[in-house]
């Protein structure tokens, strides 16, 4: 789920996932959006607003971690981060 200011919060989603017995919760990111939209969106039409508005995945996962015990919290698209930045951000929330 794209966590935005108009979606369910990551904490609410994590609680709901854990209550329903889900094993994991995945949070996407989309930090690299070109200012020029020359390439078409694969789904057709304009790029959905949620791609522009998605929260930082580490903040969203930290919020989810604070309210859950069992559900595994996963960030998608790790490849978009520089390895040293990823390590720094990961360590800062542990």
DSSP file (Angstrom, degrees, kcal/mol; ACC not computed):
  #  RESIDUE AA STRUCTURE BP1 BP2  ACC     N-H-->O    O-->H-N    N-H-->O    O-->H-N    TCO  KAPPA ALPHA  PHI   PSI    X-CA   Y-CA   Z-CA
    1    1 A X              0   0    0      0, 0.0     2,-0.8     0, 0.0    27,-0.6   0.000 360.0 360.0 360.0 137.6    0.0    0.0    0.0
    2    2 A X        -     0   0    0     25,-0.1     2,-0.7    52,-0.1    27,-0.1  -0.736 360.0-142.8 -78.4 113.2    1.2    3.5   -0.8
    3    3 A X        +     0   0    0     -2,-0.8    52,-3.3    25,-0.3     2,-0.2  -0.716  38.1 151.3 -83.1 116.9    1.2    5.3    2.6
    4    4 A X    >   -     0   0    0     -2,-0.7     3,-1.0     4,-0.3    50,-0.1  -0.728  62.7 -92.8-132.2-179.9    0.1    8.9    2.0
    5    5 A X  T 3  S+     0   0    0     48,-0.3     4,-0.1     1,-0.2    -2,-0.1   0.586 126.5  46.5 -75.3  -7.7   -1.7   11.6    4.0
    6    6 A X  T 3  S+     0   0    0      2,-0.1    -1,-0.2     0, 0.0     2,-0.2   0.260 102.8  75.8-116.1  11.4   -5.0   10.4    2.5
    7    7 A X  S <  S-     0   0    0     -3,-1.0     2,-0.1     1,-0.1    -4,-0.1  -0.574  98.1 -73.8-107.9 176.4   -4.5    6.6    3.0
    8    8 A X        -     0   0    0     -2,-0.2    -4,-0.3     1,-0.1    -1,-0.1  -0.436  62.5-103.8 -60.8 144.7   -4.8    4.4    6.0
    9    9 A X     >  -     0   0    0      1,-0.1     4,-2.4    -6,-0.1     5,-0.2  -0.338  21.4-117.9 -71.8 158.4   -1.8    5.0    8.2
   10   10 A X  H  > S+     0   0    0      1,-0.2     4,-2.5     2,-0.2     5,-0.2   0.850 116.4  54.2 -66.1 -32.2    1.0    2.3    8.2
   11   11 A X  H  > S+     0   0    0      2,-0.2     4,-2.3     1,-0.2    -1,-0.2   0.928 109.6  46.5 -65.5 -44.8    0.3    1.7   11.9
   12   12 A X  H  > S+     0   0    0      1,-0.2     4,-2.4     2,-0.2    -2,-0.2   0.911 113.8  48.8 -62.7 -42.3   -3.4    1.1   11.3
   13   13 A X  H  X S+     0   0    0     -4,-2.4     4,-2.7     2,-0.2    -2,-0.2   0.909 110.4  50.8 -64.6 -42.3   -2.5   -1.2    8.4
   14   14 A X  H  X S+     0   0    0     -4,-2.5     4,-2.5     2,-0.2    -2,-0.2   0.907 111.1  48.1 -63.1 -42.5    0.1   -3.1   10.4
   15   15 A X  H  X S+     0   0    0     -4,-2.3     4,-2.6     2,-0.2    -1,-0.2   0.937 113.6  47.3 -62.7 -46.4   -2.4   -3.7   13.3
   16   16 A X  H  X S+     0   0    0     -4,-2.4     4,-1.4     1,-0.2    -2,-0.2   0.896 112.5  49.6 -62.6 -40.9   -5.1   -4.9   10.8
   17   17 A X  H  <>S+     0   0    0     -4,-2.7     5,-2.6     2,-0.2     4,-0.2   0.923 112.8  46.6 -64.4 -44.3   -2.6   -7.2    9.0
   18   18 A X  H ><5S+     0   0    0     -4,-2.5     3,-1.4     1,-0.2    -2,-0.2   0.906 110.1  53.1 -66.1 -41.5   -1.5   -8.7   12.3
   19   19 A X  H 3<5S+     0   0    0     -4,-2.6    -1,-0.2     1,-0.3    -2,-0.2   0.813 110.2  49.2 -61.6 -30.5   -5.1   -9.2   13.6
   20   20 A X  T 3<5S-     0   0    0     -4,-1.4    -1,-0.3    -5,-0.2    -2,-0.2   0.369 119.0-109.6 -93.7   4.0   -5.9  -11.0   10.4
   21   21 A X  T < 5 +     0   0    0     -3,-1.4    -3,-0.2     1,-0.2    -2,-0.1   0.652  58.0 161.7  81.5  15.8   -2.9  -13.3   10.6
   22   22 A X      < -     0   0    0     -5,-2.6    -1,-0.2    -6,-0.2     3,-0.1  -0.416  35.1-145.4 -67.5 146.4   -0.9  -11.9    7.7
   23   23 A X  S    S+     0   0    0      1,-0.2    49,-3.0    48,-0.1     2,-0.3   0.836  73.3   9.5 -80.3 -34.6    2.8  -12.8    7.7
   24   24 A X  E     -a   72   0A   0     47,-0.2     2,-0.4    -7,-0.1    49,-0.2  -0.945  53.8-146.4-146.7 162.5    4.1   -9.6    6.3
   25   25 A X  E     -a   73   0A   0     47,-2.7    49,-2.7    -2,-0.3     2,-0.4  -0.996  19.5-153.6-132.9 126.5    3.3   -6.0    5.3
   26   26 A X  E     -a   74   0A   0     -2,-0.4     2,-0.5    47,-0.2    49,-0.2  -0.865   5.3-165.2-107.8 132.0    5.1   -4.4    2.3
   27   27 A X  E     -a   75   0A   0     47,-2.8    49,-2.4    -2,-0.4   -25,-0.1  -0.967  12.1-152.7-115.4 121.5    5.6   -0.7    2.0
   28   28 A X        -     0   0    0    -27,-0.6     2,-0.3    -2,-0.5   -25,-0.3  -0.371   5.9-159.8 -85.1 169.9    6.6    0.7   -1.4
   29   29 A X        -     0   0    0     -2,-0.1    27,-0.1   -27,-0.1     3,-0.1  -0.955  14.1-171.9-139.2 160.8    8.5    3.8   -2.2
   30   30 A X        +     0   0    0     -2,-0.3    24,-0.1    25,-0.2     3,-0.1  -0.467  23.6 152.4-152.5  74.9    8.9    5.9   -5.3
   31   31 A X        +     0   0    0      1,-0.2     2,-0.6    -2,-0.0    -1,-0.0   0.548  59.5  67.9 -86.0  -7.4   11.6    8.4   -4.7
   32   32 A X        +     0   0    0     -3,-0.1     2,-0.5     2,-0.0    -1,-0.2  -0.823  54.1 153.1-120.8  92.7   12.7    8.9   -8.3
   33   33 A X        -     0   0    0     -2,-0.6     4,-0.1    -3,-0.1    -3,-0.0  -0.972  40.6-128.7-118.9 117.1   10.1   10.6  -10.5
   34   34 A X        -     0   0    0     -2,-0.5    -2,-0.0     1,-0.1     0, 0.0  -0.298   9.7-132.9 -62.6 146.7   11.4   12.5  -13.5
   35   35 A X  S    S+     0   0    0      1,-0.1     2,-0.5     2,-0.0    -1,-0.1   0.799  97.1  63.6 -70.0 -26.6   10.2   16.1  -13.8
   36   36 A X  S    S-     0   0    0      1,-0.0     2,-0.9     0, 0.0     3,-0.3  -0.874  73.8-155.9 -98.3 126.1    9.5   15.3  -17.5
   37   37 A X        +     0   0    0     -2,-0.5     4,-0.1     1,-0.2    -1,-0.0  -0.451  45.0 136.1 -98.8  59.9    6.9   12.7  -18.1
   38   38 A X        +     0   0    0     -2,-0.9     2,-0.3     2,-0.1    -1,-0.2   0.912  56.8  71.0 -71.1 -43.8    8.0   11.6  -21.5
   39   39 A X  S    S-     0   0    0     -3,-0.3     2,-0.1     1,-0.1     3,-0.0  -0.580  91.1-121.2 -75.5 132.4    7.6    7.9  -20.7
   40   40 A X        -     0   0    0     -2,-0.3     2,-0.3     1,-0.1     6,-0.1  -0.407  26.7-103.0 -73.0 150.6    4.0    6.8  -20.5
   41   41 A X    >   -     0   0    0      4,-0.7     3,-2.5     1,-0.1    -1,-0.1  -0.575  28.9-130.9 -67.8 129.4    2.7    5.2  -17.3
   42   42 A X  T 3  S+     0   0    0     -2,-0.3    -1,-0.1     1,-0.3     3,-0.1   0.783 106.8  56.3 -57.2 -27.6    2.4    1.5  -18.0
   43   43 A X  T 3  S-     0   0    0      1,-0.2    -1,-0.3     2,-0.1     3,-0.1   0.475 118.0-110.4 -82.6  -0.7   -1.2    1.5  -16.6
   44   44 A X  S <  S+     0   0    0     -3,-2.5    -1,-0.2     1,-0.2    -2,-0.1   0.154  77.0  40.5  86.7 152.0   -2.2    4.1  -19.1
   45   45 A X  S    S-     0   0    0     -3,-0.1    -4,-0.7    -4,-0.1    -1,-0.2  -0.273 103.7 -18.0  74.1-160.8   -3.1    7.7  -18.5
   46   46 A X  S    S-     0   0    0      1,-0.1     2,-0.3    -6,-0.1     3,-0.1  -0.355  79.0 -89.7 -76.9 157.8   -1.3   10.0  -16.0
   47   47 A X        -     0   0    0      1,-0.1    -1,-0.1    -2,-0.1     5,-0.1  -0.540  55.5-105.5 -64.7 126.3    0.9    8.8  -13.2
   48   48 A X    >>  -     0   0    0     -2,-0.3     3,-1.7     1,-0.1     4,-0.5  -0.230  22.6-120.6 -58.2 144.7   -1.4    8.3  -10.2
   49   49 A X  H >> S+     0   0    0      1,-0.3     4,-1.5     2,-0.2     3,-1.2   0.792 106.3  71.6 -56.6 -32.6   -1.0   11.0   -7.5
   50   50 A X  H 3> S+     0   0    0      1,-0.3     4,-1.1     2,-0.2    -1,-0.3   0.783  88.9  62.6 -60.0 -26.5    0.0    8.4   -4.9
   51   51 A X  H <4 S+     0   0    0     -3,-1.7    -1,-0.3     1,-0.2    -2,-0.2   0.855 108.7  41.4 -65.3 -34.0    3.4    8.0   -6.6
   52   52 A X  H << S+     0   0    0     -3,-1.2    -2,-0.2    -4,-0.5    -1,-0.2   0.794 119.9  43.8 -79.4 -29.8    4.1   11.7   -5.9
   53   53 A X  H  < S+     0   0    0     -4,-1.5   -48,-0.3     2,-0.0    -2,-0.2   0.442  76.8 131.6-100.4  -2.4    2.7   11.7   -2.3
   54   54 A X     <  -     0   0    0     -4,-1.1   -50,-0.2    -5,-0.2   -24,-0.1  -0.246  55.2-122.7 -60.3 136.5    4.1    8.4   -0.9
   55   55 A X        -     0   0    0    -52,-3.3   -52,-0.2     1,-0.1     2,-0.2  -0.269  39.1 -79.2 -72.5 162.0    5.7    8.8    2.6
   56   56 A X     >  -     0   0    0      1,-0.1     4,-2.1   -27,-0.1     3,-0.2  -0.460  40.7-137.7 -59.2 128.4    9.2    7.8    3.3
   57   57 A X  H  > S+     0   0    0      1,-0.2     4,-2.6     2,-0.2     5,-0.2   0.832  99.6  55.4 -64.8 -31.7    9.2    4.0    3.7
   58   58 A X  H  > S+     0   0    0      2,-0.2     4,-2.1     1,-0.2    -1,-0.2   0.898 109.7  45.9 -69.4 -38.5   11.5    4.0    6.8
   59   59 A X  H  > S+     0   0    0      2,-0.2     4,-2.0    -3,-0.2    -2,-0.2   0.909 113.9  49.4 -66.6 -42.2    9.2    6.4    8.7
   60   60 A X  H  X S+     0   0    0     -4,-2.1     4,-1.9     1,-0.2    -2,-0.2   0.909 113.0  46.3 -64.0 -42.3    6.2    4.4    7.7
   61   61 A X  H  X S+     0   0    0     -4,-2.6     4,-2.7     2,-0.2    -1,-0.2   0.864 109.4  54.4 -69.9 -35.5    7.8    1.1    8.8
   62   62 A X  H  X S+     0   0    0     -4,-2.1     4,-1.4     2,-0.2    -1,-0.2   0.907 108.6  49.7 -63.0 -40.6    9.0    2.6   12.1
   63   63 A X  H  < S+     0   0    0     -4,-2.0     4,-0.4     1,-0.2    -2,-0.2   0.903 113.1  46.4 -63.2 -41.9    5.4    3.7   12.8
   64   64 A X  H >< S+     0   0    0     -4,-1.9     3,-1.3     1,-0.2     4,-0.5   0.885 108.6  55.5 -67.5 -39.3    4.2    0.1   12.0
   65   65 A X  H >< S+     0   0    0     -4,-2.7     3,-0.7     1,-0.3    -1,-0.2   0.813  98.6  63.0 -64.4 -30.0    6.9   -1.5   14.1
   66   66 A X  T 3< S+     0   0    0     -4,-1.4    -1,-0.3     1,-0.2    -2,-0.2   0.696 111.6  35.4 -68.8 -18.3    5.8    0.5   17.1
   67   67 A X  T <  S+     0   0    0     -3,-1.3     2,-0.3    -4,-0.4    -1,-0.2   0.321 107.8  70.4-120.6   7.3    2.4   -1.1   17.2
   68   68 A X    <   -     0   0    0     -3,-0.7   -53,-0.1    -4,-0.5   -54,-0.0  -0.833  42.2-176.2-126.5 163.6    3.0   -4.7   16.1
   69   69 A X  S    S+     0   0    0     -2,-0.3    -1,-0.1     3,-0.0    -4,-0.0   0.662  82.3  20.0-121.9 -38.5    4.7   -7.9   17.5
   70   70 A X  S    S+     0   0    0      2,-0.1    -2,-0.0   -46,-0.0     2,-0.0   0.783  88.2  99.8-111.3 -35.2    4.6  -10.6   14.8
   71   71 A X  S    S-     0   0    0    -57,-0.1     2,-0.4     1,-0.1   -47,-0.2  -0.320  70.1-125.3 -66.0 135.3    4.0   -9.2   11.3
   72   72 A X  E     -a   24   0A   0    -49,-3.0   -47,-2.7   -50,-0.1     2,-0.5  -0.650  20.7-145.6 -80.1 134.0    7.2   -8.9    9.2
   73   73 A X  E     -a   25   0A   0     -2,-0.4     2,-0.4   -49,-0.2   -47,-0.2  -0.890  21.3-178.5-106.9 125.9    7.7   -5.3    7.9
   74   74 A X  E     -a   26   0A   0    -49,-2.7   -47,-2.8    -2,-0.5     2,-0.5  -0.961  20.5-147.8-131.4 139.5    9.3   -5.1    4.4
   75   75 A X  E     -a   27   0A   0     -2,-0.4     3,-0.4   -49,-0.2   -47,-0.2  -0.926  19.0-146.5-105.3 126.6   10.3   -2.2    2.2
   76   76 A X  S    S+     0   0    0    -49,-2.4   -19,-0.1    -2,-0.5     0, 0.0  -0.462  74.1  33.1 -82.5 160.8   10.0   -2.7   -1.5
   77   77 A X    >   +     0   0    0     -2,-0.1     3,-1.7   -49,-0.1     4,-0.2   0.828  59.4 156.9  66.8  37.3   12.4   -1.1   -4.1
   78   78 A X  G >   +     0   0    0     -3,-0.4     3,-2.1     1,-0.3     8,-0.1   0.809  64.0  75.4 -60.0 -28.3   15.5   -1.1   -1.9
   79   79 A X  G 3  S+     0   0    0      1,-0.3    -1,-0.3     3,-0.0     4,-0.1   0.699  83.1  66.8 -59.9 -19.0   17.5   -1.0   -5.2
   80   80 A X  G <  S+     0   0    0     -3,-1.7    -1,-0.3     2,-0.1     2,-0.3   0.655  89.6  80.7 -76.5 -14.4   16.7    2.7   -5.6
   81   81 A X  S <  S-     0   0    0     -3,-2.1     2,-0.3    -4,-0.2     3,-0.0  -0.650  88.3-112.0 -93.3 147.2   18.7    3.6   -2.5
   82   82 A X     >  -     0   0    0     -2,-0.3     4,-2.5     1,-0.1     3,-0.4  -0.590  33.8-121.8 -67.0 137.1   22.5    4.1   -2.4
   83   83 A X  H  > S+     0   0    0     -2,-0.3     4,-2.3     1,-0.2     5,-0.2   0.873 110.6  49.7 -53.9 -41.6   23.8    1.2   -0.2
   84   84 A X  H  > S+     0   0    0      1,-0.2     4,-2.2     2,-0.2    -1,-0.2   0.881 111.8  48.7 -67.7 -35.9   25.4    3.5    2.4
   85   85 A X  H  > S+     0   0    0     -3,-0.4     4,-2.8     2,-0.2     5,-0.2   0.911 110.1  52.0 -67.2 -41.9   22.2    5.6    2.7
   86   86 A X  H  X S+     0   0    0     -4,-2.5     4,-2.6     2,-0.2    -2,-0.2   0.925 111.1  46.8 -59.9 -45.9   20.2    2.4    3.1
   87   87 A X  H  X S+     0   0    0     -4,-2.3     4,-2.6    -5,-0.2     5,-0.2   0.928 112.8  49.8 -62.6 -45.7   22.5    1.1    5.9
   88   88 A X  H  X S+     0   0    0     -4,-2.2     4,-1.8     1,-0.2    -2,-0.2   0.934 114.3  43.7 -59.3 -48.1   22.4    4.5    7.7
   89   89 A X  H  X S+     0   0    0     -4,-2.8     4,-0.8     1,-0.2    -1,-0.2   0.892 113.9  51.1 -66.7 -39.2   18.6    4.8    7.6
   90   90 A X  H >X S+     0   0    0     -4,-2.6     3,-0.8    -5,-0.2     4,-0.5   0.923 111.3  46.8 -63.9 -44.5   18.2    1.1    8.6
   91   91 A X  H >< S+     0   0    0     -4,-2.6     3,-1.0     1,-0.2    -1,-0.2   0.858 104.5  62.3 -65.7 -35.0   20.5    1.5   11.6
   92   92 A X  H 3< S+     0   0    0     -4,-1.8    -1,-0.2     1,-0.2    -2,-0.2   0.712 107.5  42.8 -68.2 -19.2   18.8    4.7   12.7
   93   93 A X  H <<        0   0    0     -3,-0.8    -1,-0.2    -4,-0.8    -2,-0.2   0.453 360.0 360.0-104.6  -0.9   15.4    2.9   13.3
   94   94 A X    <<        0   0    0     -3,-1.0    -1,-0.2    -4,-0.5    -2,-0.1   0.482 360.0 360.0 -81.2 360.0   16.8   -0.2   15.0
